[in-house]
Amino acid sequence: CIVLRCSMTDSETKTLKASKAPNNEAETRTEEEPQEAAPVATQKSLKEYFSWRPVPWWVCFFLGIFLLTKFQVVYNDSPCAVLGLQGPVTSSGLNKAFRELSKCTHPDRLRGRLKRSPSKEESRRGEIIFNRASAAKDELFKTQKNKKAMQCYQGEMEMAVLLLFQQVGQIFVSLGIEDYLGFFWELVWNLITFEAGFLNTLLCLLWLSFVYKILRQFGGYLWRMGILRVALGFVTTLVIGPFPTLFNFLALPLIRIYVFAQSLVAESRSEPDETAAAGAASQEEPETSAVPAVHPSTAAVKVATDKDVPRNLRQRKKKETDEAKEARNKALLNGDVQAANGAEDANAKPKPVPEGLWQVVCWGNKEPVKARQAAASAMQFDILLILTKPVIPLIMLVALGQVWNGLFSSLFIGHALRKWVPQMSYEAHHLLCALFGTLHTLLGVSASKLEDYANREGSKILHLAWAWSFKDVLSVMHMCQLGAAVTAMSALGNEPSYAASFASGIALRIAVGQDAFRGLGFVHSLADYFQGTLKDLGISLDAADEVVAYSGGGIGDCGGGPFRMLFGDETYASIAATVLKTWLLLLPVLSTAQWFQRTCQAGRLLGKRWKFTRFVQRLILFLLGVLQICLFASSELNASNGALINYWLAMLFGCAGESLMSTYDIRGPVRQIIFLLLFLFM
């Protein structure tokens, strides 16, 4: 049932009490302007489980983690991928691939390859790629030993995942009720007796209460679905779901570009119509002003209500309390419509995600700026908590000389990020993603390494050397769920990608390592100043050149790479690399075009309050997008690249993953559990 609530103003209430007559005016307004009713949550019918629908979003999330891990381990870090070898590998094929790659990497052969004397940076880049190829060749020779032929990959990751699930199942089956009761009693006894100390016990209780709250919400979600629906949904997801999911993943970038182009055409058509209407109104004004004004009697004029008050006399809104802000943000994060019914701002009320791929991409809001700001307010804590976690231990060590306990520091930092950090704009969040995209592989370090460094005696130098790890895979998926959550909360289906902003920060880090940038004098000066400042703080950046090394420009692009490993033939490998590069460029190009459009819109409003700040933020994001497009278009995917290039490529895949997950409504207890797992493992 739909309940229509009508609120009367103070003037209408006084009139009603004085006359004791029915307020026909309020009734008429109620019929003409009904308030938006809360959607009624209904369970899916059994037929809907057999329809053409993609897999659930959390399945896409965990599948993305598996595929990105496989992408790095099998197709980037493996010796076969470095040399471009397609299985089965033989000794003759191994030597041939190494000789082919050495033609464009060995320092003695670069002069003939480039037909000129290579620069210092080019020689260093070729040396790095050659050393990586030599290490891959030695590793393959050790693995091969006396075998005539060897396969590069035989499904080891899939077997490892199945073995992991098998071992976990065996552990749960082997434990009896007495074992579970024993674990529970031991936990309770440790909490009662404060064996871990008073402070640690208190922090443990707070942490357990938070985990219990999330698990209770998730259990209620499963209970409402029912056992039959859970089992049926699991079966139909495995059978039907992969096909529409794959189609959406591949087609969504093109659909988003088409929808954005349509919006540009509609905007260009509306501007001449508005200009013509304004001109017609200005021509009619002199004619109407010549007619003498006739003022009728005011006896029949209705009493002015609050809605008739001019804008410049509108009553000032009360400042939102911290409790109301927290309730509003919680309602947006959980998609709880009932909890947000009392919110005055329509953008603070959660809206259901429409059904259908086209409807979601075309999803719009009447006040997009306010909707983005409401979503940014709700997501700011989640953004800051995950992004700052790899950097905060280093800042803590430099500022305080020690690293605090993980649980205590997490609670303190969480409170500081929630209460002390001012509210930032939607554009500022994208700039944060770009900033931490640059710093993620530069200053990120684990807390355990910092604790070992702090406990070390004597002269101490902290060596920072980034290498691809499982945390980097989780950072890609964090960008995916972040963009999907903001889309569901802002009710805007075609927004710039957070993963593209993070990738633009990685592109900035890579651009600084390019030969063209390194040859500039001021770049050398800035790099020396930056490294000198870190050295004064006791920090050294190791293996920075090896991480940024890339193939292209006649160096390292004559052999090797995952595409030669997959396709073998040079022609097919080159075509596949070109097609993938074109497809991966679609969403970064779309995000850059969207930031350019919004930069132009903000430029028209310069001079007003806060408009200059927004204009500068959007301009920076647009320039970072242009840098990323130019750098990626000039890169060579059909070759062996450094670890940072591969991480950048994975983040661009994350743009497509974010585009897919943005078509789901990920709000609710499942997202909270996944966010908790991301925080623990990152």
Beta strands, then each sheet from edge to edge (+ up, - down):
strand 1: 462-464
strand 2: 539-541
sheet 1: 1+ 2+
end
